[in-house]
Amino acid sequence: MVALSPVVQAYAWGSRTALPELCGTHSPAPHPVAEHWFGAHDSGSSLCADGRGLDARIAADPEGELGARVAAQHGGGLPFLVKLLSAEQALSLQAHPSPERAREGFAAEDARGIALHAPDRNYRDTNHKPEILVALTEFHALVGFRPVARTVELLDALDVPALRPYREMLDGQPDAEGLRAVFTTFVTMPHTALATVVADLVAGAVDYLTVEGVAGRWSHEATTVVELAERYPTDPGVLGALLLNRVVLLPGEAVYLGPGQLHAYLRGVGVEVMANSDNVLRGGLTPKHVDVPELMRVLAFDPLLDPTVRPVRADRGIPGEMDYPTPEPDFALSRIELPAASGPVGYPTDGPEVLLCTSGLVRVTENGTTETLGPGHAVWVPASTPEVELEAVDGATVFRTRVGGPATGTPHR
């Protein structure tokens, strides 16, 4: 076991206060702090307390660090990345490819001679990038295409003349193909026409908010339109956002994003776990490269009725452990609530883990070595570790990330 120092990512959409205050560092920071990475990602590996990068530590002993099964199945590399994420402004509208499409796209771009780090490159590796985000604060996001009937109701409520033809298209074909047709029209619309439609949409959203206030059925959606258009007045993502589920997560609630799910995080703080990949297909709300034909190959247009993931009590016997189930083999995420004065809880490991504290103080002990973690601090637990013991000082929350697969062993108290 070894403590990890995160890779700090200072993207423009981050907050100067949220993560510094969570982690107990100087606030406000001199620049926006968007993400803290805990893992061995090619674009940034955590530093271990022994001075090595986690990637170098794993490379020196893949079976000891990952276990034979994980090392064999994932090419000797850690298949997941754990993040603390803080969004103060909207991230780009984006989707991630399936494993098959990632391999095909990577090979095709290689064949065309596009440099690996070129700004117009879509595929920087051959992996997929599913992800799950658990809210630590109220968290706002756009996640997956909304059922068409509800989108028609939204368009009726906003009553924007320029959008009536698209409302009729959806009403006449209320399925994935109708969504594909309307979204394609939005992302290929000339900028001059787009600016006019977005301006009309903003006027309709403002009118709706004037009448309904913040408590209207579609007030979140109308507010998001106004906020996005203020930053991106000629961006097709403003129109694309009309088609997506507008989600508000309370602390502890989560969203899962599988292959092809169009999404954008809007604001809030959360724990995100994703497969180790840099493959992003953008659809708007960004000055970065947007490849519409490739995005259309990746997108899943089937409406997503409920994008949230509800935690369920884990069956591994660890008191207070809740699983966030997903179908992914690359990661498995759970949250452990440790009450004050609850006594130590020990459990046998079943592969490599990252343990991340998000509230309180927790003592993590392995083979006589103890690390005390506060909010925003994490440890790496290699697969060779036989057992870990957790004990809260005054109550604590710990997120436990493992590789997906069957769990083994029975914890004890």
C-alpha positions in Angstrom: 0.0 0.0 0.0 1.3 3.5 -0.8 -0.2 7.0 -0.7 -0.8 8.7 -4.0 -0.3 12.3 -5.0 -2.8 13.3 -7.7 -2.2 14.7 -11.1 -3.9 18.1 -11.0 -5.6 19.3 -14.2 -6.2 23.0 -14.5 -8.8 23.1 -17.3 -10.7 26.4 -17.9 -14.0 24.9 -16.9 -12.9 24.0 -13.4 -13.4 25.9 -10.1 -10.8 27.9 -8.2 -12.4 27.0 -4.9 -14.2 23.6 -4.9 -11.4 21.1 -5.0 -9.0 23.3 -3.0 -11.6 23.6 -0.2 -12.4 19.8 -0.3 -8.7 18.9 -0.1 -7.7 21.5 2.4 -5.3 23.4 0.1 -5.1 27.2 -0.5 -8.4 28.6 -1.8 -9.0 30.3 -4.1 -6.3 28.7 -6.3 -4.5 30.9 -8.8 -6.1 29.0 -11.6 -9.2 26.8 -12.1 -8.7 23.4 -10.7 -10.8 20.9 -12.7 -9.7 17.4 -11.9 -7.4 15.4 -9.6 -6.3 12.1 -11.2 -5.5 9.0 -9.2 -4.2 6.3 -11.5 -1.6 5.4 -14.1 -3.0 7.1 -17.2 -0.7 7.7 -20.2 -1.5 11.4 -20.0 -0.6 11.7 -16.4 0.3 9.2 -13.7 0.0 9.7 -10.0 3.1 9.9 -8.0 3.6 7.3 -5.2 4.9 8.3 -1.8 8.0 6.2 -2.5 8.9 8.6 -5.3 7.9 6.5 -8.3 5.1 7.1 -10.7 2.3 4.6 -10.3 2.8 3.6 -14.0 6.4 2.8 -13.4 5.6 0.9 -10.2 3.1 -1.3 -12.1 5.4 -1.7 -15.1 8.2 -3.1 -12.8 5.9 -5.8 -11.4 2.6 -6.2 -13.3 1.5 -9.4 -11.6 2.4 -8.2 -8.1 0.6 -4.9 -8.5 -2.3 -5.9 -10.7 -2.6 -9.7 -10.1 -2.2 -12.3 -12.7 -5.8 -12.1 -14.0 -5.9 -8.3 -14.4 -2.4 -8.2 -15.8 -3.3 -10.8 -18.5 -6.7 -9.3 -19.3 -5.6 -5.7 -19.6 -2.1 -5.9 -21.1 -0.2 -5.3 -17.9 -1.8 -1.9 -17.4 -4.3 -0.5 -14.9 -7.6 -0.4 -16.7 -9.2 2.4 -14.8 -8.7 6.0 -13.7 -10.2 7.6 -10.6 -10.9 11.4 -10.6 -12.1 14.1 -8.4 -13.9 16.5 -10.8 -15.1 20.0 -10.3 -17.1 21.8 -13.0 -17.9 25.5 -12.7 -18.8 25.8 -16.4 -20.1 23.4 -19.0 -17.8 20.8 -20.4 -18.0 20.0 -24.2 -20.8 18.0 -25.5 -19.2 14.6 -26.2 -19.5 10.9 -26.5 -17.0 8.0 -26.3 -16.6 5.0 -28.7 -17.2 1.3 -28.1 -14.1 -0.9 -28.0 -14.7 -2.1 -31.6 -15.1 1.5 -32.9 -12.0 2.7 -31.0 -9.9 0.0 -32.6 -11.3 0.7 -36.0 -11.0 4.5 -35.6 -7.4 4.3 -34.3 -6.3 2.1 -37.2 -8.0 4.3 -39.8 -6.4 7.5 -38.4 -3.0 5.8 -38.3 -3.4 4.7 -41.9 -4.2 8.4 -42.9 -1.0 9.5 -41.2 -2.6 11.7 -38.5 -0.1 12.3 -35.7 -1.1 10.8 -32.4 -1.3 14.1 -30.6 -2.5 16.2 -33.6 -5.4 18.5 -32.6 -7.7 16.9 -35.3 -7.1 13.4 -34.1 -10.1 11.6 -32.6 -8.6 8.3 -31.5 -5.5 8.5 -29.3 -5.7 4.8 -28.2 -7.6 1.7 -29.0 -9.7 1.6 -25.8 -13.2 2.6 -25.0 -14.0 5.1 -22.3 -17.1 4.3 -20.3 -17.4 6.3 -17.1 -19.5 6.7 -14.0 -19.8 9.9 -11.9 -21.0 10.0 -8.3 -22.1 13.5 -7.0 -20.4 14.9 -3.9 -22.4 18.1 -4.2 -25.6 18.9 -6.2 -24.4 18.0 -9.7 -26.0 19.1 -13.0 -25.5 17.3 -16.3 -26.9 16.5 -19.7 -27.0 12.8 -20.2 -28.3 10.8 -23.1 -31.1 11.5 -25.5 -34.4 12.2 -23.8 -37.5 10.2 -24.7 -38.9 11.9 -27.7 -42.4 12.6 -26.3 -40.9 14.6 -23.5 -38.8 16.6 -25.9 -41.9 17.5 -27.9 -43.4 18.7 -24.7 -40.4 20.9 -24.0 -40.5 22.4 -27.5 -44.2 23.1 -27.1 -43.5 24.8 -23.8 -40.8 27.0 -25.2 -42.8 27.7 -28.4 -40.0 28.9 -30.6 -41.2 29.4 -34.2 -37.8 28.6 -35.7 -37.9 25.2 -34.0 -41.4 24.1 -35.0 -40.2 22.2 -38.1 -37.9 20.1 -35.8 -40.7 19.6 -33.4 -42.9 18.3 -36.2 -40.1 15.9 -37.3 -39.8 14.4 -33.9 -43.6 14.2 -33.5 -43.8 12.4 -36.8 -41.0 10.0 -36.0 -40.7 9.7 -32.2 -37.8 7.2 -32.1 -34.0 6.9 -32.5 -34.2 7.7 -36.3 -36.2 10.9 -35.6 -33.6 11.9 -33.1 -30.8 11.1 -35.5 -32.4 13.2 -38.2 -33.0 16.3 -36.0 -29.6 16.1 -34.4 -27.9 15.8 -37.8 -29.7 18.9 -38.9 -28.6 20.8 -35.9 -24.9 19.9 -36.1 -24.7 20.6 -39.8 -26.6 23.9 -39.8 -24.7 26.8 -41.3 -23.4 29.2 -38.6 -25.4 32.2 -39.9 -28.7 30.2 -39.7 -27.6 28.7 -36.4 -27.0 32.1 -34.8 -30.6 33.1 -35.7 -32.1 29.9 -34.4 -30.2 30.1 -31.1 -31.1 33.7 -30.6 -34.8 32.8 -31.1 -34.4 29.9 -28.7 -32.9 32.1 -26.1 -35.8 34.6 -26.4 -38.3 31.7 -26.0 -36.4 30.4 -22.9 -36.3 33.8 -21.3 -40.1 34.2 -22.0 -40.7 30.8 -20.4 -38.6 31.7 -17.3 -40.4 35.1 -17.0 -43.7 33.4 -16.8 -42.8 30.2 -14.9 -39.9 31.3 -12.8 -37.3 28.8 -11.4 -40.0 26.3 -10.4 -41.4 25.6 -13.9 -41.4 22.0 -15.2 -38.8 23.0 -17.9 -37.0 25.8 -16.0 -33.7 23.8 -15.7 -33.7 23.2 -19.4 -34.6 26.9 -20.2 -31.9 28.1 -17.9 -29.3 25.8 -19.4 -30.2 27.1 -22.9 -29.6 30.7 -21.8 -26.3 29.8 -20.0 -24.9 27.8 -22.9 -25.9 30.4 -25.6 -24.2 33.1 -23.6 -20.9 31.3 -24.0 -21.5 29.7 -27.4 -24.0 31.8 -29.4 -23.3 30.1 -32.7 -22.6 26.6 -31.5 -24.8 23.6 -32.5 -24.4 22.2 -29.0 -26.9 24.7 -27.7 -29.6 23.1 -29.9 -28.3 19.6 -29.3 -28.7 20.2 -25.5 -32.5 20.5 -26.1 -32.6 16.8 -27.0 -30.8 15.5 -23.9 -31.9 14.5 -20.4 -31.2 17.4 -18.0 -30.2 15.7 -14.8 -29.7 17.1 -11.2 -27.9 14.6 -8.9 -28.0 14.9 -5.2 -24.9 13.8 -3.2 -24.4 10.1 -3.5 -26.5 9.8 -6.7 -24.7 8.8 -10.0 -24.9 8.6 -13.8 -23.3 6.0 -16.0 -22.2 6.8 -19.5 -21.7 3.8 -21.8 -20.5 3.8 -25.4 -22.1 6.4 -27.6 -24.0 8.3 -24.9 -23.9 12.0 -25.7 -23.4 14.1 -22.5 -22.0 17.2 -21.0 -21.3 17.9 -17.3 -22.6 21.4 -16.4 -21.5 22.1 -12.8 -20.8 20.4 -9.5 -18.2 18.2 -7.7 -18.1 14.5 -8.1 -16.0 11.3 -8.1 -15.6 10.0 -11.6 -14.2 6.6 -12.6 -13.5 5.8 -16.2 -11.7 3.3 -18.4 -8.1 4.4 -19.2 -8.6 6.2 -22.5 -8.3 9.6 -24.2 -10.9 8.9 -26.9 -13.4 11.7 -27.1 -15.8 12.6 -30.0 -17.1 16.1 -29.5 -20.4 17.5 -30.7 -20.2 21.1 -29.6 -19.8 23.6 -26.7 -16.1 23.7 -27.4 -13.5 25.4 -29.5 -11.8 22.0 -29.9 -12.0 19.7 -32.9 -15.5 18.5 -33.9 -15.7 15.7 -36.4 -19.4 15.4 -37.2 -19.2 12.3 -39.5 -17.2 10.3 -36.9 -19.4 11.5 -34.1 -22.5 10.2 -36.0 -20.8 6.8 -36.3 -20.3 6.6 -32.5 -23.6 8.1 -31.2 -26.3 5.9 -29.7 -29.6 7.6 -30.5 -31.9 5.2 -28.6 -33.7 7.4 -26.0 -32.4 6.9 -22.5 -35.3 6.8 -20.1 -33.4 7.0 -16.9 -29.6 7.8 -17.0 -29.1 7.5 -13.2 -27.4 4.7 -11.3 -28.9 3.9 -7.9 -26.5 2.5 -5.3 -27.3 -0.9 -3.9 -26.1 -2.6 -0.8 -23.0 -4.6 -1.5 -23.0 -8.3 -0.6 -19.3 -8.6 0.4 -20.1 -8.1 4.1 -18.4 -4.7 4.5 -20.7 -2.6 6.7 -21.8 0.6 5.0 -20.6 -0.4 1.5 -22.8 0.5 -1.4 -22.2 -0.6 -5.0 -22.7 1.5 -8.1 -23.4 -1.3 -10.6 -22.4 -1.0 -14.2 -21.7 -3.6 -16.9 -18.1 -2.6 -17.3 -15.2 -5.0 -16.8 -12.6 -2.2 -16.5 -13.9 -0.9 -13.2 -16.2 -1.5 -10.2 -17.0 1.4 -7.9 -18.4 1.3 -4.3 -18.9 3.8 -1.5 -18.1 2.9 2.1 -19.7 5.0 4.9 -17.8 4.5 8.2 -19.6 5.9 11.2 -17.6 7.5 14.0 -16.5 5.1 16.8 -17.6 2.1 14.6 -14.4 0.2 15.1 -12.0 -1.2 12.4 -13.4 -3.1 9.4 -11.0 -5.6 7.6 -11.5 -7.2 4.3 -9.4 -9.3 1.9 -8.6 -7.7 -1.4 -9.4 -9.3 -4.7 -7.2 -7.3 -7.0 -5.7 -3.8 -7.2 -7.7 -1.0 -5.6 -7.6 2.8 -5.2 -9.2 4.0 -2.0 -10.2 7.7 -2.0 -11.5 9.6 1.0 -14.0 12.3 0.4 -15.1 13.3 3.9 -13.8 12.8 7.4 -10.6 11.0 8.4 -10.0 7.3 7.9 -7.0 5.1 8.9 -6.1 2.5 6.3 -3.9 -0.3 7.6 -2.1 -3.0 5.7 0.4 -5.4 7.2 1.2 -3.1 10.0 1.5 0.1 7.9 -1.1 2.8 8.4 -2.0 5.8 6.2 -4.4 8.4 7.5 -6.5 9.9 4.7 -8.4 13.1 4.8 -10.7 14.4 2.0 -9.1 14.3 -1.4 -6.4 11.9 -0.4 -6.0 8.3 -1.7 -3.9 5.2 -1.5 -2.9 2.5 -4.0 -3.6 -1.0 -2.8 -1.7 -3.6 -5.0 -3.2 -7.0 -5.7 -0.4 -8.6 -3.6 -2.0 -7.0 -0.5 -3.8 -9.8 1.4 -6.0 -7.7 3.6 -6.9 -4.0 4.3 -8.3 -2.6 7.5 -10.4 0.7 7.6 -11.2 2.7 10.7 -12.9 6.1 10.8 -11.5 8.7 13.2 -14.7 10.8 13.4 -16.8 9.2 10.6 -15.6 9.1 7.0 -16.7 8.3 3.4 -14.3 6.2 1.2 -14.8 5.4 -2.5 -13.3 2.1 -3.4 -12.4 1.4 -7.0 -11.5 -2.1 -8.2 -11.3 -3.9 -11.5 -14.6 -5.3 -12.6 -15.2 -9.0 -12.1 -16.2 -11.5 -9.3 -15.4 -10.5 -5.8 -13.9 -13.1 -3.4 -13.4 -13.4 0.3 -15.4 -12.4 3.3 -14.7 -9.3 5.4 -14.5 -9.5 9.2 -14.8 -7.1 12.1 
